[in-house]
Amino acid sequence: VIRVWYVTAADGPYVPDEWILFEGEHGGCAVPTEAKGFREIWDALTARFPGFDYAPIIHGGTTLAKHLCWERQRATGS
């Protein structure tokens, strides 16, 4: 995972409006925050992604938007 995004949409009520998007180097996956079992993901976000920014999620949204919550630090060479 290189980035984690919080994505909001305005497609409800039949399609989820809030998603966590895990971006990898060759693809990714998205999980709606309303998915069954999603509560278990909250602890994993903190444990696996140090410095995860929850502010966009706390503020929420109902329009189409994509907010960066975490980005992998690049290794620096000497």
PDB file of N, CA, C and O in Angstrom:
ATOM      1  N   VAL A   1       0.856  -1.179   0.000  1.00  0.00           N
ATOM      2  CA  VAL A   1       0.000   0.000   0.000  1.00  0.00           C
ATOM      3  C   VAL A   1       0.897   1.235   0.000  1.00  0.00           C
ATOM      4  O   VAL A   1       1.784   1.373   0.843  1.00  0.00           O
ATOM      5  N   ILE A   2       0.654   2.124  -0.951  1.00  0.00           N
ATOM      6  CA  ILE A   2       1.449   3.354  -0.997  1.00  0.00           C
ATOM      7  C   ILE A   2       0.647   4.568  -0.541  1.00  0.00           C
ATOM      8  O   ILE A   2       1.223   5.555  -0.084  1.00  0.00           O
ATOM      9  N   ARG A   3      -0.675   4.501  -0.661  1.00  0.00           N
ATOM     10  CA  ARG A   3      -1.543   5.596  -0.202  1.00  0.00           C
ATOM     11  C   ARG A   3      -2.878   5.026   0.269  1.00  0.00           C
ATOM     12  O   ARG A   3      -3.348   3.997  -0.216  1.00  0.00           O
ATOM     13  N   VAL A   4      -3.472   5.732   1.232  1.00  0.00           N
ATOM     14  CA  VAL A   4      -4.822   5.398   1.681  1.00  0.00           C
ATOM     15  C   VAL A   4      -5.652   6.673   1.553  1.00  0.00           C
ATOM     16  O   VAL A   4      -5.285   7.728   2.071  1.00  0.00           O
ATOM     17  N   TRP A   5      -6.752   6.554   0.870  1.00  0.00           N
ATOM     18  CA  TRP A   5      -7.636   7.688   0.599  1.00  0.00           C
ATOM     19  C   TRP A   5      -8.991   7.482   1.270  1.00  0.00           C
ATOM     20  O   TRP A   5      -9.431   6.352   1.484  1.00  0.00           O
ATOM     21  N   TYR A   6      -9.630   8.582   1.593  1.00  0.00           N
ATOM     22  CA  TYR A   6     -11.026   8.585   2.014  1.00  0.00           C
ATOM     23  C   TYR A   6     -11.789   9.218   0.856  1.00  0.00           C
ATOM     24  O   TYR A   6     -11.535  10.368   0.497  1.00  0.00           O
ATOM     25  N   VAL A   7     -12.710   8.482   0.280  1.00  0.00           N
ATOM     26  CA  VAL A   7     -13.438   8.935  -0.900  1.00  0.00           C
ATOM     27  C   VAL A   7     -14.911   9.080  -0.545  1.00  0.00           C
ATOM     28  O   VAL A   7     -15.513   8.185   0.049  1.00  0.00           O
ATOM     29  N   THR A   8     -15.481  10.225  -0.919  1.00  0.00           N
ATOM     30  CA  THR A   8     -16.909  10.434  -0.712  1.00  0.00           C
ATOM     31  C   THR A   8     -17.584  10.611  -2.065  1.00  0.00           C
ATOM     32  O   THR A   8     -16.977  11.095  -3.021  1.00  0.00           O
ATOM     33  N   ALA A   9     -18.842  10.212  -2.127  1.00  0.00           N
ATOM     34  CA  ALA A   9     -19.627  10.309  -3.349  1.00  0.00           C
ATOM     35  C   ALA A   9     -21.024  10.785  -2.988  1.00  0.00           C
ATOM     36  O   ALA A   9     -21.357  10.955  -1.816  1.00  0.00           O
ATOM     37  N   ALA A  10     -21.817  10.994  -3.997  1.00  0.00           N
ATOM     38  CA  ALA A  10     -23.197  11.425  -3.775  1.00  0.00           C
ATOM     39  C   ALA A  10     -24.148  10.490  -4.517  1.00  0.00           C
ATOM     40  O   ALA A  10     -25.114  10.929  -5.140  1.00  0.00           O
ATOM     41  N   ASP A  11     -23.855   9.195  -4.437  1.00  0.00           N
ATOM     42  CA  ASP A  11     -24.638   8.223  -5.193  1.00  0.00           C
ATOM     43  C   ASP A  11     -25.720   7.530  -4.377  1.00  0.00           C
ATOM     44  O   ASP A  11     -26.497   6.747  -4.924  1.00  0.00           O
ATOM     45  N   GLY A  12     -25.782   7.805  -3.074  1.00  0.00           N
ATOM     46  CA  GLY A  12     -26.737   7.129  -2.194  1.00  0.00           C
ATOM     47  C   GLY A  12     -28.164   7.401  -2.594  1.00  0.00           C
ATOM     48  O   GLY A  12     -28.399   8.225  -3.478  1.00  0.00           O
ATOM     49  N   PRO A  13     -29.100   6.762  -2.000  1.00  0.00           N
ATOM     50  CA  PRO A  13     -28.949   5.887  -0.848  1.00  0.00           C
ATOM     51  C   PRO A  13     -28.673   4.428  -1.207  1.00  0.00           C
ATOM     52  O   PRO A  13     -28.453   3.623  -0.302  1.00  0.00           O
ATOM     53  N   TYR A  14     -28.674   4.054  -2.481  1.00  0.00           N
ATOM     54  CA  TYR A  14     -28.524   2.647  -2.842  1.00  0.00           C
ATOM     55  C   TYR A  14     -27.074   2.215  -3.053  1.00  0.00           C
ATOM     56  O   TYR A  14     -26.779   1.022  -3.122  1.00  0.00           O
ATOM     57  N   VAL A  15     -26.182   3.181  -3.153  1.00  0.00           N
ATOM     58  CA  VAL A  15     -24.748   2.920  -3.298  1.00  0.00           C
ATOM     59  C   VAL A  15     -24.052   3.647  -2.147  1.00  0.00           C
ATOM     60  O   VAL A  15     -24.400   4.791  -1.857  1.00  0.00           O
ATOM     61  N   PRO A  16     -23.084   3.019  -1.486  1.00  0.00           N
ATOM     62  CA  PRO A  16     -22.403   3.681  -0.368  1.00  0.00           C
ATOM     63  C   PRO A  16     -21.769   5.010  -0.788  1.00  0.00           C
ATOM     64  O   PRO A  16     -21.273   5.155  -1.905  1.00  0.00           O
ATOM     65  N   ASP A  17     -21.798   5.963   0.124  1.00  0.00           N
ATOM     66  CA  ASP A  17     -21.252   7.298  -0.142  1.00  0.00           C
ATOM     67  C   ASP A  17     -19.842   7.503   0.402  1.00  0.00           C
ATOM     68  O   ASP A  17     -19.188   8.484   0.048  1.00  0.00           O
ATOM     69  N   GLU A  18     -19.359   6.598   1.255  1.00  0.00           N
ATOM     70  CA  GLU A  18     -18.040   6.770   1.859  1.00  0.00           C
ATOM     71  C   GLU A  18     -17.232   5.486   1.699  1.00  0.00           C
ATOM     72  O   GLU A  18     -17.716   4.387   1.971  1.00  0.00           O
ATOM     73  N   TRP A  19     -15.987   5.652   1.251  1.00  0.00           N
ATOM     74  CA  TRP A  19     -15.110   4.520   0.964  1.00  0.00           C
ATOM     75  C   TRP A  19     -13.716   4.780   1.505  1.00  0.00           C
ATOM     76  O   TRP A  19     -13.283   5.929   1.591  1.00  0.00           O
ATOM     77  N   ILE A  20     -13.009   3.714   1.873  1.00  0.00           N
ATOM     78  CA  ILE A  20     -11.581   3.779   2.120  1.00  0.00           C
ATOM     79  C   ILE A  20     -10.938   3.092   0.926  1.00  0.00           C
ATOM     80  O   ILE A  20     -11.255   1.944   0.614  1.00  0.00           O
ATOM     81  N   LEU A  21     -10.038   3.798   0.265  1.00  0.00           N
ATOM     82  CA  LEU A  21      -9.377   3.296  -0.932  1.00  0.00           C
ATOM     83  C   LEU A  21      -7.912   3.032  -0.615  1.00  0.00           C
ATOM     84  O   LEU A  21      -7.182   3.939  -0.215  1.00  0.00           O
ATOM     85  N   PHE A  22      -7.491   1.796  -0.792  1.00  0.00           N
ATOM     86  CA  PHE A  22      -6.104   1.404  -0.582  1.00  0.00           C
ATOM     87  C   PHE A  22      -5.439   1.364  -1.953  1.00  0.00           C
ATOM     88  O   PHE A  22      -5.804   0.548  -2.799  1.00  0.00           O
ATOM     89  N   GLU A  23      -4.469   2.238  -2.173  1.00  0.00           N
ATOM     90  CA  GLU A  23      -3.793   2.331  -3.460  1.00  0.00           C
ATOM     91  C   GLU A  23      -2.449   1.631  -3.382  1.00  0.00           C
ATOM     92  O   GLU A  23      -1.651   1.903  -2.484  1.00  0.00           O
ATOM     93  N   GLY A  24      -2.200   0.738  -4.314  1.00  0.00           N
ATOM     94  CA  GLY A  24      -0.922   0.052  -4.401  1.00  0.00           C
ATOM     95  C   GLY A  24      -0.171   0.502  -5.635  1.00  0.00           C
ATOM     96  O   GLY A  24      -0.655   1.343  -6.393  1.00  0.00           O
ATOM     97  N   GLU A  25       1.001  -0.051  -5.836  1.00  0.00           N
ATOM     98  CA  GLU A  25       1.790   0.323  -7.005  1.00  0.00           C
ATOM     99  C   GLU A  25       1.198  -0.228  -8.294  1.00  0.00           C
ATOM    100  O   GLU A  25       1.444   0.323  -9.366  1.00  0.00           O
ATOM    101  N   HIS A  26       0.423  -1.306  -8.209  1.00  0.00           N
ATOM    102  CA  HIS A  26      -0.129  -1.929  -9.415  1.00  0.00           C
ATOM    103  C   HIS A  26      -1.636  -2.133  -9.313  1.00  0.00           C
ATOM    104  O   HIS A  26      -2.169  -3.082  -9.889  1.00  0.00           O
ATOM    105  N   GLY A  27      -2.318  -1.275  -8.602  1.00  0.00           N
ATOM    106  CA  GLY A  27      -3.762  -1.405  -8.440  1.00  0.00           C
ATOM    107  C   GLY A  27      -4.159  -1.046  -7.025  1.00  0.00           C
ATOM    108  O   GLY A  27      -3.417  -0.366  -6.316  1.00  0.00           O
ATOM    109  N   GLY A  28      -5.309  -1.495  -6.622  1.00  0.00           N
ATOM    110  CA  GLY A  28      -5.780  -1.187  -5.282  1.00  0.00           C
ATOM    111  C   GLY A  28      -7.133  -1.804  -5.039  1.00  0.00           C
ATOM    112  O   GLY A  28      -7.635  -2.586  -5.845  1.00  0.00           O
ATOM    113  N   CYS A  29      -7.714  -1.440  -3.917  1.00  0.00           N
ATOM    114  CA  CYS A  29      -9.060  -1.906  -3.609  1.00  0.00           C
ATOM    115  C   CYS A  29      -9.740  -0.862  -2.731  1.00  0.00           C
ATOM    116  O   CYS A  29      -9.083  -0.065  -2.062  1.00  0.00           O
ATOM    117  N   ALA A  30     -11.047  -0.885  -2.750  1.00  0.00           N
ATOM    118  CA  ALA A  30     -11.828   0.060  -1.963  1.00  0.00           C
ATOM    119  C   ALA A  30     -12.840  -0.706  -1.121  1.00  0.00           C
ATOM    120  O   ALA A  30     -13.383  -1.726  -1.546  1.00  0.00           O
ATOM    121  N   VAL A  31     -13.079  -0.193   0.077  1.00  0.00           N
ATOM    122  CA  VAL A  31     -14.025  -0.808   0.996  1.00  0.00           C
ATOM    123  C   VAL A  31     -15.006   0.269   1.450  1.00  0.00           C
ATOM    124  O   VAL A  31     -14.581   1.304   1.963  1.00  0.00           O
ATOM    125  N   PRO A  32     -16.307   0.050   1.274  1.00  0.00           N
ATOM    126  CA  PRO A  32     -17.263   1.033   1.775  1.00  0.00           C
ATOM    127  C   PRO A  32     -17.265   1.019   3.299  1.00  0.00           C
ATOM    128  O   PRO A  32     -17.170  -0.041   3.916  1.00  0.00           O
ATOM    129  N   THR A  33     -17.374   2.190   3.895  1.00  0.00           N
ATOM    130  CA  THR A  33     -17.367   2.269   5.356  1.00  0.00           C
ATOM    131  C   THR A  33     -18.595   1.611   5.973  1.00  0.00           C
ATOM    132  O   THR A  33     -18.619   1.356   7.177  1.00  0.00           O
ATOM    133  N   GLU A  34     -19.607   1.336   5.170  1.00  0.00           N
ATOM    134  CA  GLU A  34     -20.814   0.678   5.650  1.00  0.00           C
ATOM    135  C   GLU A  34     -20.733  -0.840   5.535  1.00  0.00           C
ATOM    136  O   GLU A  34     -21.692  -1.529   5.882  1.00  0.00           O
ATOM    137  N   ALA A  35     -19.609  -1.379   5.055  1.00  0.00           N
ATOM    138  CA  ALA A  35     -19.474  -2.821   4.859  1.00  0.00           C
ATOM    139  C   ALA A  35     -19.540  -3.562   6.184  1.00  0.00           C
ATOM    140  O   ALA A  35     -19.064  -3.072   7.208  1.00  0.00           O
ATOM    141  N   LYS A  36     -20.123  -4.728   6.154  1.00  0.00           N
ATOM    142  CA  LYS A  36     -20.188  -5.569   7.346  1.00  0.00           C
ATOM    143  C   LYS A  36     -18.759  -5.887   7.793  1.00  0.00           C
ATOM    144  O   LYS A  36     -17.928  -6.293   6.980  1.00  0.00           O
ATOM    145  N   GLY A  37     -18.478  -5.703   9.070  1.00  0.00           N
ATOM    146  CA  GLY A  37     -17.147  -5.960   9.609  1.00  0.00           C
ATOM    147  C   GLY A  37     -16.178  -4.804   9.479  1.00  0.00           C
ATOM    148  O   GLY A  37     -15.015  -4.934   9.862  1.00  0.00           O
ATOM    149  N   PHE A  38     -16.626  -3.671   8.947  1.00  0.00           N
ATOM    150  CA  PHE A  38     -15.711  -2.549   8.731  1.00  0.00           C
ATOM    151  C   PHE A  38     -15.117  -2.025  10.034  1.00  0.00           C
ATOM    152  O   PHE A  38     -14.004  -1.498  10.023  1.00  0.00           O
ATOM    153  N   ARG A  39     -15.812  -2.150  11.135  1.00  0.00           N
ATOM    154  CA  ARG A  39     -15.300  -1.642  12.417  1.00  0.00           C
ATOM    155  C   ARG A  39     -13.910  -2.185  12.735  1.00  0.00           C
ATOM    156  O   ARG A  39     -13.090  -1.486  13.331  1.00  0.00           O
ATOM    157  N   GLU A  40     -13.645  -3.417  12.343  1.00  0.00           N
ATOM    158  CA  GLU A  40     -12.337  -4.018  12.611  1.00  0.00           C
ATOM    159  C   GLU A  40     -11.214  -3.318  11.838  1.00  0.00           C
ATOM    160  O   GLU A  40     -10.048  -3.411  12.219  1.00  0.00           O
ATOM    161  N   ILE A  41     -11.558  -2.632  10.771  1.00  0.00           N
ATOM    162  CA  ILE A  41     -10.552  -1.945   9.959  1.00  0.00           C
ATOM    163  C   ILE A  41      -9.989  -0.728  10.686  1.00  0.00           C
ATOM    164  O   ILE A  41      -8.830  -0.379  10.464  1.00  0.00           O
ATOM    165  N   TRP A  42     -10.763  -0.073  11.542  1.00  0.00           N
ATOM    166  CA  TRP A  42     -10.289   1.145  12.217  1.00  0.00           C
ATOM    167  C   TRP A  42      -8.985   0.908  12.972  1.00  0.00           C
ATOM    168  O   TRP A  42      -8.037   1.679  12.825  1.00  0.00           O
ATOM    169  N   ASP A  43      -8.928  -0.152  13.775  1.00  0.00           N
ATOM    170  CA  ASP A  43      -7.710  -0.437  14.527  1.00  0.00           C
ATOM    171  C   ASP A  43      -6.549  -0.773  13.595  1.00  0.00           C
ATOM    172  O   ASP A  43      -5.405  -0.404  13.863  1.00  0.00           O
ATOM    173  N   ALA A  44      -6.840  -1.465  12.515  1.00  0.00           N
ATOM    174  CA  ALA A  44      -5.787  -1.821  11.559  1.00  0.00           C
ATOM    175  C   ALA A  44      -5.208  -0.582  10.880  1.00  0.00           C
ATOM    176  O   ALA A  44      -4.013  -0.546  10.583  1.00  0.00           O
ATOM    177  N   LEU A  45      -6.030   0.425  10.633  1.00  0.00           N
ATOM    178  CA  LEU A  45      -5.526   1.653  10.012  1.00  0.00           C
ATOM    179  C   LEU A  45      -4.465   2.304  10.887  1.00  0.00           C
ATOM    180  O   LEU A  45      -3.421   2.730  10.393  1.00  0.00           O
ATOM    181  N   THR A  46      -4.732   2.380  12.175  1.00  0.00           N
ATOM    182  CA  THR A  46      -3.782   2.986  13.105  1.00  0.00           C
ATOM    183  C   THR A  46      -2.522   2.128  13.233  1.00  0.00           C
ATOM    184  O   THR A  46      -1.410   2.657  13.242  1.00  0.00           O
ATOM    185  N   ALA A  47      -2.688   0.826  13.332  1.00  0.00           N
ATOM    186  CA  ALA A  47      -1.545  -0.071  13.536  1.00  0.00           C
ATOM    187  C   ALA A  47      -0.657  -0.184  12.302  1.00  0.00           C
ATOM    188  O   ALA A  47       0.567  -0.229  12.428  1.00  0.00           O
ATOM    189  N   ARG A  48      -1.242  -0.230  11.134  1.00  0.00           N
ATOM    190  CA  ARG A  48      -0.471  -0.476   9.910  1.00  0.00           C
ATOM    191  C   ARG A  48      -0.006   0.785   9.200  1.00  0.00           C
ATOM    192  O   ARG A  48       0.941   0.745   8.415  1.00  0.00           O
ATOM    193  N   PHE A  49      -0.664   1.900   9.471  1.00  0.00           N
ATOM    194  CA  PHE A  49      -0.345   3.137   8.752  1.00  0.00           C
ATOM    195  C   PHE A  49      -0.073   4.262   9.746  1.00  0.00           C
ATOM    196  O   PHE A  49      -0.952   5.080  10.016  1.00  0.00           O
ATOM    197  N   PRO A  50       1.159   4.304  10.298  1.00  0.00           N
ATOM    198  CA  PRO A  50       1.503   5.324  11.304  1.00  0.00           C
ATOM    199  C   PRO A  50       1.249   6.741  10.784  1.00  0.00           C
ATOM    200  O   PRO A  50       1.623   7.084   9.662  1.00  0.00           O
ATOM    201  N   GLY A  51       0.615   7.541  11.612  1.00  0.00           N
ATOM    202  CA  GLY A  51       0.311   8.919  11.229  1.00  0.00           C
ATOM    203  C   GLY A  51      -0.944   9.057  10.391  1.00  0.00           C
ATOM    204  O   GLY A  51      -1.184  10.116   9.813  1.00  0.00           O
ATOM    205  N   PHE A  52      -1.755   8.000  10.312  1.00  0.00           N
ATOM    206  CA  PHE A  52      -2.992   8.052   9.530  1.00  0.00           C
ATOM    207  C   PHE A  52      -3.815   9.259   9.956  1.00  0.00           C
ATOM    208  O   PHE A  52      -4.039   9.473  11.147  1.00  0.00           O
ATOM    209  N   ASP A  53      -4.265  10.050   8.982  1.00  0.00           N
ATOM    210  CA  ASP A  53      -5.019  11.273   9.248  1.00  0.00           C
ATOM    211  C   ASP A  53      -6.521  10.978   9.185  1.00  0.00           C
ATOM    212  O   ASP A  53      -7.079  10.748   8.112  1.00  0.00           O
ATOM    213  N   TYR A  54      -7.151  10.991  10.344  1.00  0.00           N
ATOM    214  CA  TYR A  54      -8.591  10.721  10.430  1.00  0.00           C
ATOM    215  C   TYR A  54      -9.449  11.966  10.177  1.00  0.00           C
ATOM    216  O   TYR A  54     -10.670  11.855  10.073  1.00  0.00           O
ATOM    217  N   ALA A  55      -8.832  13.142  10.078  1.00  0.00           N
ATOM    218  CA  ALA A  55      -9.597  14.392   9.934  1.00  0.00           C
ATOM    219  C   ALA A  55     -10.589  14.359   8.772  1.00  0.00           C
ATOM    220  O   ALA A  55     -11.743  14.739   8.968  1.00  0.00           O
ATOM    221  N   PRO A  56     -10.195  13.922   7.568  1.00  0.00           N
ATOM    222  CA  PRO A  56     -11.190  13.903   6.480  1.00  0.00           C
ATOM    223  C   PRO A  56     -12.390  13.010   6.792  1.00  0.00           C
ATOM    224  O   PRO A  56     -13.519  13.320   6.413  1.00  0.00           O
ATOM    225  N   ILE A  57     -12.137  11.909   7.483  1.00  0.00           N
ATOM    226  CA  ILE A  57     -13.223  10.988   7.818  1.00  0.00           C
ATOM    227  C   ILE A  57     -14.146  11.611   8.859  1.00  0.00           C
ATOM    228  O   ILE A  57     -15.367  11.473   8.775  1.00  0.00           O
ATOM    229  N   ILE A  58     -13.570  12.286   9.826  1.00  0.00           N
ATOM    230  CA  ILE A  58     -14.362  12.938  10.868  1.00  0.00           C
ATOM    231  C   ILE A  58     -15.251  14.011  10.259  1.00  0.00           C
ATOM    232  O   ILE A  58     -16.403  14.169  10.663  1.00  0.00           O
ATOM    233  N   HIS A  59     -14.724  14.749   9.291  1.00  0.00           N
ATOM    234  CA  HIS A  59     -15.501  15.822   8.653  1.00  0.00           C
ATOM    235  C   HIS A  59     -16.529  15.261   7.663  1.00  0.00           C
ATOM    236  O   HIS A  59     -17.548  15.898   7.394  1.00  0.00           O
ATOM    237  N   GLY A  60     -16.259  14.067   7.124  1.00  0.00           N
ATOM    238  CA  GLY A  60     -17.218  13.426   6.223  1.00  0.00           C
ATOM    239  C   GLY A  60     -17.464  14.221   4.961  1.00  0.00           C
ATOM    240  O   GLY A  60     -16.669  15.083   4.585  1.00  0.00           O
ATOM    241  N   GLY A  61     -18.556  13.924   4.324  1.00  0.00           N
ATOM    242  CA  GLY A  61     -18.910  14.642   3.105  1.00  0.00           C
ATOM    243  C   GLY A  61     -19.972  13.903   2.326  1.00  0.00           C
ATOM    244  O   GLY A  61     -20.154  12.696   2.487  1.00  0.00           O
ATOM    245  N   THR A  62     -20.667  14.633   1.484  1.00  0.00           N
ATOM    246  CA  THR A  62     -21.716  14.044   0.659  1.00  0.00           C
ATOM    247  C   THR A  62     -21.555  14.433  -0.807  1.00  0.00           C
ATOM    248  O   THR A  62     -22.475  14.261  -1.607  1.00  0.00           O
ATOM    249  N   THR A  63     -20.382  14.955  -1.152  1.00  0.00           N
ATOM    250  CA  THR A  63     -20.107  15.298  -2.539  1.00  0.00           C
ATOM    251  C   THR A  63     -18.923  14.466  -3.010  1.00  0.00           C
ATOM    252  O   THR A  63     -18.221  13.869  -2.194  1.00  0.00           O
ATOM    253  N   LEU A  64     -18.699  14.422  -4.297  1.00  0.00           N
ATOM    254  CA  LEU A  64     -17.595  13.669  -4.850  1.00  0.00           C
ATOM    255  C   LEU A  64     -16.274  14.328  -4.446  1.00  0.00           C
ATOM    256  O   LEU A  64     -15.989  15.459  -4.839  1.00  0.00           O
ATOM    257  N   ALA A  65     -15.468  13.603  -3.653  1.00  0.00           N
ATOM    258  CA  ALA A  65     -14.180  14.132  -3.190  1.00  0.00           C
ATOM    259  C   ALA A  65     -13.258  12.971  -2.843  1.00  0.00           C
ATOM    260  O   ALA A  65     -13.712  11.864  -2.553  1.00  0.00           O
ATOM    261  N   LYS A  66     -11.962  13.239  -2.876  1.00  0.00           N
ATOM    262  CA  LYS A  66     -10.944  12.239  -2.558  1.00  0.00           C
ATOM    263  C   LYS A  66      -9.917  12.907  -1.658  1.00  0.00           C
ATOM    264  O   LYS A  66      -9.277  13.878  -2.060  1.00  0.00           O
ATOM    265  N   HIS A  67      -9.756  12.394  -0.437  1.00  0.00           N
ATOM    266  CA  HIS A  67      -8.882  12.994   0.564  1.00  0.00           C
ATOM    267  C   HIS A  67      -7.766  12.022   0.933  1.00  0.00           C
ATOM    268  O   HIS A  67      -8.032  10.871   1.277  1.00  0.00           O
ATOM    269  N   LEU A  68      -6.534  12.479   0.864  1.00  0.00           N
ATOM    270  CA  LEU A  68      -5.391  11.648   1.237  1.00  0.00           C
ATOM    271  C   LEU A  68      -5.302  11.556   2.756  1.00  0.00           C
ATOM    272  O   LEU A  68      -5.255  12.577   3.443  1.00  0.00           O
ATOM    273  N   CYS A  69      -5.278  10.332   3.277  1.00  0.00           N
ATOM    274  CA  CYS A  69      -5.190  10.111   4.722  1.00  0.00           C
ATOM    275  C   CYS A  69      -3.826   9.575   5.145  1.00  0.00           C
ATOM    276  O   CYS A  69      -3.420   9.741   6.295  1.00  0.00           O
ATOM    277  N   TRP A  70      -3.128   8.939   4.224  1.00  0.00           N
ATOM    278  CA  TRP A  70      -1.822   8.375   4.561  1.00  0.00           C
ATOM    279  C   TRP A  70      -1.044   8.136   3.281  1.00  0.00           C
ATOM    280  O   TRP A  70      -1.613   7.767   2.253  1.00  0.00           O
ATOM    281  N   GLU A  71       0.275   8.352   3.354  1.00  0.00           N
ATOM    282  CA  GLU A  71       1.145   8.062   2.229  1.00  0.00           C
ATOM    283  C   GLU A  71       2.435   7.448   2.738  1.00  0.00           C
ATOM    284  O   GLU A  71       3.017   7.936   3.708  1.00  0.00           O
ATOM    285  N   ARG A  72       2.883   6.391   2.099  1.00  0.00           N
ATOM    286  CA  ARG A  72       4.118   5.713   2.498  1.00  0.00           C
ATOM    287  C   ARG A  72       5.302   6.657   2.306  1.00  0.00           C
ATOM    288  O   ARG A  72       5.411   7.340   1.288  1.00  0.00           O
ATOM    289  N   GLN A  73       6.167   6.682   3.285  1.00  0.00           N
ATOM    290  CA  GLN A  73       7.370   7.509   3.207  1.00  0.00           C
ATOM    291  C   GLN A  73       8.379   6.838   2.257  1.00  0.00           C
ATOM    292  O   GLN A  73       8.578   5.624   2.294  1.00  0.00           O
ATOM    293  N   ARG A  74       8.982   7.633   1.442  1.00  0.00           N
ATOM    294  CA  ARG A  74       9.998   7.107   0.515  1.00  0.00           C
ATOM    295  C   ARG A  74      11.322   6.997   1.237  1.00  0.00           C
ATOM    296  O   ARG A  74      11.667   7.851   2.054  1.00  0.00           O
ATOM    297  N   ALA A  75      12.055   5.954   0.939  1.00  0.00           N
ATOM    298  CA  ALA A  75      13.382   5.776   1.529  1.00  0.00           C
ATOM    299  C   ALA A  75      14.315   6.828   0.936  1.00  0.00           C
ATOM    300  O   ALA A  75      14.268   7.104  -0.263  1.00  0.00           O
ATOM    301  N   THR A  76      15.151   7.402   1.769  1.00  0.00           N
ATOM    302  CA  THR A  76      16.105   8.397   1.284  1.00  0.00           C
ATOM    303  C   THR A  76      17.486   7.777   1.226  1.00  0.00           C
ATOM    304  O   THR A  76      17.906   7.095   2.161  1.00  0.00           O
ATOM    305  N   GLY A  77      18.180   8.008   0.148  1.00  0.00           N
ATOM    306  CA  GLY A  77      19.526   7.469  -0.023  1.00  0.00           C
ATOM    307  C   GLY A  77      20.568   8.402   0.571  1.00  0.00           C
ATOM    308  O   GLY A  77      20.300   9.582   0.797  1.00  0.00           O
ATOM    309  N   SER A  78      21.741   7.877   0.819  1.00  0.00           N
ATOM    310  CA  SER A  78      22.824   8.687   1.373  1.00  0.00           C
ATOM    311  C   SER A  78      23.584   9.390   0.301  1.00  0.00           C
ATOM    312  O   SER A  78      24.533  10.118   0.593  1.00  0.00           O
TER     313      SER A  78
END
